[in-house]
Amino acid sequence: MKATGQRLLIAAHDPGGATALLPVIRTLATQGLVSLRVIGDGPAASLFARAGIEFEHIRGGDGAGELLVVARQLLDRERPDLVLVGSSETYTIERALTEAAARAGVPSAGLLDYWSQYVERFSGEGPGERWRYLPDLVLVMDETARDEMVALGVSPGRVAVVGHPHLSTLPRSVAPLPAAARAAFREALGVPSGGHLLTFASETFGWQWDPSYRFQPLSGKTERTVVVLEHLLAALTELVEAHQTPLLVVNKLHPKNRPEEFAWLDHLVLPFPVLTIADADNVILVQASDLVVGMTSMFMLEAACLGTPTVCVVPRAAEECMLANRYGARCAIARNPFELRRLLGQALVGGGLQSLAVAVDEEDAAEGVAARLYALLGIDRP
């Protein structure tokens, strides 16, 4: 298939959006119907490089003003017919390009990767800035995301359901980790012989405990992910001491986290080691783990997709539908410390949790995104 001459500019900064965009970029590049230019900044640049995607690595400088200048320069240089971005809760290249494209009269589309923080992803912080950075069309995972965005005030005509490009392709694209490779990976990490590997998926810092939480701070620390991690370690300590269960805990950092934020772990006296990992191959780590525990990260959905037993900690009642049962992922839910301990005991001592796989789209969602983009560009496919 020959390119039509239409130019598509794709950009991402945040890891979630970049991960969802990767299958779309590959599909568009393979089909060759558009001239494609990919821009990466921050964590997205690392993801694109690791995936072998041809892209330009930009650095936006300090502040929204400098980043907006970069976005304008990109539009002037590339002259795209359409801009496609991920989403971010801060002013990154996604917002800058959406803003610059609106001022320049260039159509824009945004690919949503998760079912939360809709307003924060597309709004400024000042009065009257609600939905300021909303693209002309938002491509979302399912009817739930669409309905939730519409209920928040987005016009139905600006939301289209396309599926989740990353999750729809993950189970089909990942080969099972061979037993020998799994054993070697676990040995390299330091998993004790005959023991368990539990991976905790940390969240970004900045979310603080409040009285609506059902997990109380144990040490005075109020960072949300720290509060939950402390409860996890306390429950595991009780189980390991009672049953002498060999265990290694991996604290897998979110791409925005820093290892020094968890330096306090080095000062704890625990009956098992805790290893903080800043950069890991998610697919290998998930398949090597006996249990994954976390809250709302994409890593949780990946674990459920790949069939690893997964416990979703739900600190507040308002979050009970945020992860569980989204996109077919049915994780075991821990709503309070008692439920967390019971599920950990079931998984590590009582014979294991049943792993329920994700109901994957029958059709490739990346192809659905590509079809929607071609329609926006007026391209008739052969």
Buried (B, 14 or more C-beta within 10 A) or exposed (E): EEEBEBBBBBBBBBBBBBBBBBBBBBBBEEBEBBBBBBBBBBBBBBBBEEBEBEBBEBEBEEEBEEBBBBBBEBBEEBEBBBBBBBBBBBBBBBBBBBBBBBEBEBBBBBBBBBBBBBBEBBBBEEEEEEBBBBBBBBBBBBEBBBBBBBEEEBEEEBBBBBBBBBBBBBBEEBEEBEEEEBEEBBEEBEBBEEBBBBBBBBBBBEBEBEEEBBBEBBEEBEBBBBBBBBBBBBBBBBBBEEEEBBBBBBBBBBBBBEEEBBEEBEEEEBBBBBBBBEEBEBBBBBBBBBBBBBBBBBBBBBBBBBBBBBBBBBBBEEBEEBBBBBBBBBBBBBBBBEBBBBBBBBBBBEEEBEBBBBEBBEEBBBBBBBBBBBEBBEBEEE
